[in-house]
Amino acid sequence: MTTEQRYGWYSATQEEYHGSMLYTTPEGGEARVTAVGGSATVPPIAWPDRVLVGPVVRWVKTLPPTDRFSAYMADALRQQKR
């Protein structure tokens, strides 16, 4: 079974509003990204401050937004789902 190479992208602006994710890298490290796509040249996000992080392998965890209001709202939504 062949798996498609995935690439991580990062935007500080996107992280502020929507949070980020940790993914493992092919070298065994971890990378903080805000989007993952199948291309290293065509970003899957439109945020103007986006940068290519590099190849990623496996999702580890999702991190909350860095903006305090967004973090508050994300927590409130999680509480509603309980």
C-alpha positions in Angstrom: 0.0 0.0 0.0 1.4 3.3 -1.1 0.6 6.5 0.9 0.5 9.9 -0.6 3.1 12.4 0.7 1.6 15.1 2.8 3.0 18.5 3.4 2.5 20.8 6.4 1.9 24.5 6.1 1.9 27.1 8.9 0.2 30.5 9.3 0.5 32.5 12.6 -2.7 34.3 11.7 -4.6 31.1 11.1 -3.2 29.6 14.4 -4.4 32.7 16.3 -8.0 32.2 15.1 -8.3 28.4 14.5 -5.4 26.7 16.4 -2.8 24.4 15.1 -1.8 20.7 14.9 1.3 18.7 15.7 2.4 16.1 13.1 5.3 13.8 13.1 8.0 14.3 10.5 9.8 11.7 8.3 12.9 12.2 10.5 11.0 11.3 13.7 10.5 14.8 15.0 7.4 16.9 15.4 6.1 19.9 13.4 3.5 22.5 14.3 1.3 23.1 11.3 -2.1 24.8 10.6 -2.9 23.0 7.4 -1.8 19.8 5.6 -2.1 19.1 1.9 -0.8 17.0 -0.9 1.4 19.6 -2.6 4.6 21.4 -1.6 3.9 24.1 -4.2 0.2 24.7 -4.0 -0.9 25.7 -0.4 -4.2 24.3 0.9 -4.8 27.6 2.8 -5.1 31.2 1.6 -3.6 33.0 4.6 -1.1 35.6 3.3 1.5 34.7 6.0 1.6 30.9 5.1 4.9 29.1 4.9 5.7 25.6 3.9 6.9 23.6 6.9 7.7 20.4 5.0 6.7 16.7 4.8 4.6 15.3 7.6 3.6 11.8 8.4 1.1 11.4 11.2 -1.2 13.6 13.2 -0.3 13.7 16.9 -2.7 16.3 18.4 -4.7 19.5 17.9 -3.7 22.6 19.8 -6.1 25.4 20.7 -6.1 28.9 19.1 -3.5 31.4 20.5 -6.1 34.2 20.5 -7.7 34.4 24.0 -11.2 35.0 22.7 -11.0 32.2 20.2 -9.6 29.9 22.9 -12.5 30.9 25.1 -15.1 30.2 22.4 -13.5 26.8 21.5 -13.6 25.8 25.1 -17.3 27.0 25.4 -18.2 24.9 22.3 -16.5 21.8 23.8 -18.5 22.3 27.0 -21.8 22.5 25.0 -21.1 19.2 23.3 -20.9 17.3 26.6 
